[in-house]
């Protein structure tokens, strides 16, 4: 099962690299993704990661709690967007007021996906599996 966990980790790394490539062309993927008109695309993005993480959690032995926590975070993101979208978009506007850097969300996403990819790849060693 280690190869499935490694593929998941590299998927997160790919997302990080994808965002960096788009930033090099001066395009903000995260600002595009969080637009209200792209709500369904963002939901599909979150639910994709919920399903992939869920598959890894179900098939991993011993139980990979690191990926389980990550799956819960993605599920919570989808929940917030589905049921409290007004609060979600208000918090995004507040964030943009506090952090005036236009590409701050992209830079945070690059950092997040890169670190999470690394943690996922090494999670079997962190939880005691092989």
Buried (B, 14 or more C-beta within 10 A) or exposed (E): EEEEBBEBBBBBBEBBBBBBEBBEEEEBBBBBBBEEEEBEEBBEBBBEBBEBBBBBBEEBEEEBEBBBEBBEBBBEBBEBBEEEBEEBBEEBEEEBEEEEEEBBBBBBBBEBBBEBBBBBBBBBEEBEBE
